[in-house]
Amino acid sequence: MFNKVPSLTHDSISLRGAGVVYVTQPKSGHRFTLDSILLADFCMLKSRDRVLEPGAGSGIISLLLANKFPHAHITAVELQPAIAGIARENISNNALDDRIQLIESDIAALKKVLPANTFDVIIANPPYARPGAGKSSPLAARRTAREDRLGPVDAWLDLRMFLKNRGRYCLVFPAARSAELTASLRTGKLEPKRVRFVHSYQGKPASLVLIEAVKSGGTGVAVLPPLIVHERGGGYTREMQEIYGEKRVQT
């Protein structure tokens, strides 16, 4: 369905604690955003955790986590063949073939290829733009990545079947829909345990929320200090400089 790849860029991305990874991605369309960098930084893994990343795109989150947590094993899932091909190239170029397995699949079909109750962590940046809400991208790959017509959030939360008991589910979502997400998590017996709101500027409403929920976890949540992305002058805050590191376009 999405087998035509546009021209590509080759970037180097660094994350605190993870060093540098090298990422090929399309110049337009299905590109990773700051959401993915923040989610990778927010996620905390334990030694030898088994991690599932549905909707992996070019693989940026899996690459960063594999670099940051060298004993973790990651299964990345991507639906679009052309983008999955790029992810495979990125995994090989970063010498992570023995740490990251890529599966080309729709999330709805994963139960046919993966056993239940086997992962310690799921990490996802799910499509969250409602179809018809705002301007839709003319690029089919971008629409699939960002609009929830093919994967409403409840379908993504159904992936909890792959988590072990007390396994963790880490997500990034629009802050304005945080109540909706929390209700869906709790309906699916995923109890929010860590929450952090992301603000573009100090004093502005939150734009994103980072949430870690625990399967069959008890009540009680730690609301972390807000993350402010930009200084008033437009540059990154000190924490964002620590998180995001340096991004350099190679070609």
N, C-alpha and C positions, 0 to 999 in steps of 0.2 A: 504493500500500500504506500509506504514511504521509502522508496528505494533509490531516489535520485538525491545525491548529496550535492549541495552548493559548494562554492569555493570555501576553503578552510583557513583558519588561523591557527598558529602554534604558540601557545602561551606557557609561561612558567608562573606557577602560583605557590605562594608560601603561606603557611598557617603556623601559629605559635605551637611549638612542640612537635610539629610534623615535618619541618624542613620544606623542601621544594619538590613539587611534582610538575610534570610536563603534560600539558593537555592540548590535544587537537580538538577543535570544535568548528561548526559552521560559522561563517562570517555573519550570517543572518539566520533568523528562525530559531531553532532549538538551541539556545545558548544558556549556560548556567548563569545565575545571578548572585548577588550578595546573600540572598536567602540561604543558598547552599553552603556558603562559607561560614555563615553564622551558625547554621545547624551542625556542621561538622565540628565547630569549636565547642558548641554546647554539649554535644554527646560525650559521655564519659564511659569508657569501656574498661572491663576487668581483663586480667590476663587470660588468654585463650578463649575469650568470648566468641561465640558464633553469631554472625551478624547477617541480617537480610536487608538489602536495600531495593525495594520495588521502585520502578520508574527512575532508573539510574541515569538516564541520559548519556552524556559523554563519560560518566563515571567519576566526576570530580569528588563527590562525597566519599565514595569507596576508596579512591586513591589517597585522599587525605587521611582517612581513618587508618588505612593499612600502613601508611608511613608513620603516623603518630603512635599507633599501638601495634608494635611489630609481632606480637604473638596472637593477634586476632585473625580469624578466618572469615572472609566476607563472601556472600553470594549476592551478586548484583543482577537485577532483572530489568530488561528493557524491551518494550514492545516493537518499536520501529526498527526495521532491519538496517537501514542506512546508519542510524544513530548507534545501534548495537555494534555495527562494524567499526565505527569510530571508537567506541568504548573498548573493544578488543585491542585495537591498536594502542590506545592509551595504557592499558594494563601491561602489554608487552613492552612498550617503550619505557615504562617505569620499573621493569623487571619484577613485576608483582604477579606473574602467572601462577605461582605456587601458593599465593595468598588470597587471590580474588578469582572466583568462578563466575562466569557470565552466562546467564540463561536468557534466551530470546523468547519472551512469552508475554501474553496478557496476564494481568494479575488474577483474573477470574479463573484461569486455567492452571494456576500454580499447584492446586491440590492434586493434580494429576502427575506432577513431577517432583514435589517436595513432601516429605513426611511431616505430619503435625507434631507440635510440642518438641521441636528440635533446636530452636534458636534462642539465644539469650537476649538479643536486641534486634528490634526492627527500627530502621531510621528512614524517614520518608519526607520528601518535599512534594506533597500531592498536588495535582491540579486543583486550584481553588477559585478560579474566576468563574462566576456563574454565566452560562451562555446567555447572550442578550444583554448582559450587564456591562455597560461601557463599550469601548471600541474593540471589536474582534480582529485578531490578526488575519491578514490575507493568506498567510502561510499555514498550510495544513499541519505541518510538524509542530509549529509554535502553538496552534490552537489545541492540539492533542496534549502538549506539555502543560498548558496553563489553564485550560477550561475543563470543568468537571463533568462534561457531557458523557465522556467515556469512563469516568471513574469517580462517581460521587464519593464524598469522604467516608460514608458508611461502608462502601465497598472496600476501601483501603483499610478501615478498621477491622473488617472481617478477617484480615490477615493475622489477627491475634491468634488464630488457630495454630499458627506456626511457632508461637512463643511457648517456651517452657512456663510452668507456673512460677510466678514472681519475675518473669521476664519483663524487659522494659521496652516501651515504644516511644521513640523520640520523633517529634514533628515540628514543622514550622507552618504557621497559618496566619491569615489576616487577623489583626487584633480585634477588628470590629465584629468578627465571627467567633471570638473566643468562647462566648457563652454557649453557642451552638456546638462547637467542638467539644467542650467539656461535657455537655449533656450526652453527646454521642459516645464519648469515651466511657463515661460511667454506665451508660446503658449496655455497653459491651464489656462490662466488668474490667475496665482499664481505669485505674484510679490515678488521677494527676498527683504527682509527688514533687516535681520541680517545675516552676513557671518563671519565665523571664520575658518582660515586654521590651520591645525594641522601638525606639523613638528616633526619627530623623534628626530632630533638634531638641535641645533642652526646652521644656515648656510647651512642646507640641504634643498632640495626642499620639499614642502609640500606633505604629503602622503594622507591626508584626508581633506575634507571640511565639515563643519557643516553649514547648511542653514536653516533659518526660512523664509518662504514665506507666504504672506497674500492673501487670496482669494479676488479678485477685489480690491487689494490695489493700492495706488498711487505709482509713481516712487520715487526713493530715497532709498539708502541702506546704512546701517552702517556696515563698515568693521572693525571688532573688532581686537585687537592686536593678533598676532599669539600665538598659544598654543604650547609650546615646551615640549615634553614628557620626554626626557632623558638628563641628564647632560653628559658631554664628558666622564666621567668615567663610564657611563652606568647606574647609579642609576636614580631614578625619580627626576625631578625638584621640587622645592618647591611647585609650583602650582599643579603639578600632585599629590604630596603627600596630598595636601589639598583636591583635587577632589576625588582621588581614595580611600583614607583612607587605610584600612587594609583588606587584603583578607587572610582568614585562612581556610585551608582544614581540615574539621572536621573528615571525615573518608574516 
